Amino acid sequence: MAGNSFGKIFRITAFGESHGMGVGVIVDGCPPRINLLPQDFERDMARRKPGAYHLGTPRKEADQVEVLSGVFEGLTTGAPITLFIRNRDVQSQPYEVLRSLFRPGHADYTYFKKYGHFDFRGGGRSSARETAARVAAGVVAAKVLEPSGVEVTAYTLELGGVRAKAFDLHAIDKNACYCPDPAAAKQMELALSRAKEDGDSLGGVIEVRVKGCPPGLGEPVFDKLDGDLAKAVMSVGAVKGVEIGAGFEAARLKGSENNDPITPHGFGSNRAGGILGGISNGDEIVIKAAVKPVPSIKKEQDTVDRQGQPAKLKLGGRHDISAVPRIVPVLEAMVRIVVADHYLRAKTIG
Ligand SMILES: Cc1cc2nc3c(=O)[nH]c(=O)nc-3n(C[C@H](O)[C@H](O)[C@H](O)COP(=O)(O)O)c2cc1C
């Protein structure tokens, strides 16, 4: 199964399944002499981990990162860094039904058609469990970016149709939805509780902002910064759309409305979202991701078995009502990984 590596200089290779031994990632290309301690992973891993908020999956994982290589006496050595996160709270029994039936909206059908054999327990490789490895790699990327002053912040802009209107970045970590608008966060939690009662699920929109990115990151024509960011964000399960800057709204504007005026003091607006011609322009990079409602719902659904015979499916197992809050730290990590890779690439050409 190819497709588990990402990045050119700062290159990650992820592995593991939901109900196997664990998940992990090898980070290659990290410069030497960067401080990296086991406790550096704690905050970001805690923000993503299952069971972190009451309307998420009740699966309880410590999500402790074991550093197996590449760090000596608290400093990176330049060798590949192997990060491993053990699976501890595994309950495979509710997934036995997936030996024969495909879950609508999940990857079971396509994995079966492609590979003919796959670990279906808890979703196997297609499970969101793999995103723990991305978050761990994102912590290393943040360390690489530290001297550059680049800051990446993600938050829930919209959940279940409720949109944030206020933007207090200090409020993000003070509510379960990671929303910068405390009043909207309350409405989002209400929408999640209602969806839970209905046996249903909700989607939403996450915004990621990159502050302090210097001009000049991005490699035209195939490794444009916006192209790599879109791939990184879209590679996260349940993400179904990515916008940079004005995004789809730009399609409805005239050139005179969409162009950002250039002044001696910088850009007069930021509809470009901080990227022109695939290269960062020094302005804030703004990315939006559309997240679908999680496919595992308690309602009965139509499906087929492996022989193509019609069947009804009512799912057990432990699930989020919405993946949106848990994807917030995952997108922060993915964006840090892309920016760190391009930062190191830019340094090699001075
Ligand atoms: C952090 C995170 C948590 C998720 N939690 C769940 C969940 O509890 N239940 C579920 O059905 N899907 C969940 N998903 C989404 C599925 O993994 C995803 O929809 C599925 O693998 C199909 O892939 P696709 O939606 O990208 O096509 C989650 C995704 C992420 C990234």
The ligand as an SDF file (V2000), in Angstrom:
LIG
                    3D

 31 33  0  0  0  0  0  0  0  0999 V2000
  -10.0590   12.9780   13.9640 C   0  0  0  0  0  0  0  0  0  0  0  0
  -11.1410   12.2260   13.2210 C   0  0  0  0  0  0  0  0  0  0  0  0
  -12.1560   11.5940   13.9410 C   0  0  0  0  0  0  0  0  0  0  0  0
  -13.1470   10.8580   13.2820 C   0  0  0  0  0  0  0  0  0  0  0  0
  -14.1030   10.2030   14.0250 N   0  0  0  0  0  0  0  0  0  0  0  0
  -15.0080    9.4420   13.3780 C   0  0  0  0  0  0  0  0  0  0  0  0
  -15.9790    8.6850   14.1220 C   0  0  0  0  0  0  0  0  0  0  0  0
  -15.9980    8.6610   15.3720 O   0  0  0  0  0  0  0  0  0  0  0  0
  -16.8820    7.9500   13.4260 N   0  0  0  0  0  0  0  0  0  0  0  0
  -16.8900    7.9130   12.0560 C   0  0  0  0  0  0  0  0  0  0  0  0
  -17.7260    7.2630   11.4800 O   0  0  0  0  0  0  0  0  0  0  0  0
  -15.9950    8.6190   11.3380 N   0  0  0  0  0  0  0  0  0  0  0  0
  -15.0630    9.3660   11.9600 C   0  0  0  0  0  0  0  0  0  0  0  0
  -14.1430   10.0690   11.2140 N   0  0  0  0  0  0  0  0  0  0  0  0
  -14.2780   10.1100    9.7420 C   0  0  0  0  0  0  0  0  0  0  0  0
  -13.9210    8.8220    9.0450 C   0  0  0  0  0  0  0  0  0  0  0  0
  -12.6340    8.3810    9.4460 O   0  0  0  0  0  0  0  0  0  0  0  0
  -13.9470    9.0500    7.5180 C   0  0  0  0  0  0  0  0  0  0  0  0
  -15.1140    9.7210    7.1680 O   0  0  0  0  0  0  0  0  0  0  0  0
  -13.9180    7.7090    6.7860 C   0  0  0  0  0  0  0  0  0  0  0  0
  -12.6720    7.0770    7.0090 O   0  0  0  0  0  0  0  0  0  0  0  0
  -14.1470    7.8370    5.2640 C   0  0  0  0  0  0  0  0  0  0  0  0
  -13.1930    8.6870    4.6640 O   0  0  0  0  0  0  0  0  0  0  0  0
  -13.6290   10.0080    3.8560 P   0  0  0  0  0  0  0  0  0  0  0  0
  -14.7350   10.6420    4.6540 O   0  0  0  0  0  0  0  0  0  0  0  0
  -12.3890   10.8500    3.8330 O   0  0  0  0  0  0  0  0  0  0  0  0
  -14.0910    9.5690    2.4960 O   0  0  0  0  0  0  0  0  0  0  0  0
  -13.1380   10.7930   11.8550 C   0  0  0  0  0  0  0  0  0  0  0  0
  -12.1170   11.4320   11.1490 C   0  0  0  0  0  0  0  0  0  0  0  0
  -11.1150   12.1250   11.8020 C   0  0  0  0  0  0  0  0  0  0  0  0
  -10.0120   12.7470   11.0050 C   0  0  0  0  0  0  0  0  0  0  0  0
  1  2  1  0
  2  3  1  0
  2 30  2  0
  3  4  2  0
  4  5  1  0
  4 28  1  0
  5  6  2  0
  6  7  1  0
  6 13  1  0
  7  8  2  0
  7  9  1  0
  9 10  1  0
 10 11  2  0
 10 12  1  0
 12 13  2  0
 13 14  1  0
 14 15  1  0
 14 28  1  0
 15 16  1  0
 16 17  1  0
 16 18  1  0
 18 19  1  0
 18 20  1  0
 20 21  1  0
 20 22  1  0
 22 23  1  0
 23 24  1  0
 24 25  2  0
 24 26  1  0
 24 27  1  0
 28 29  2  0
 29 30  1  0
 30 31  1  0
M  END
$$$$
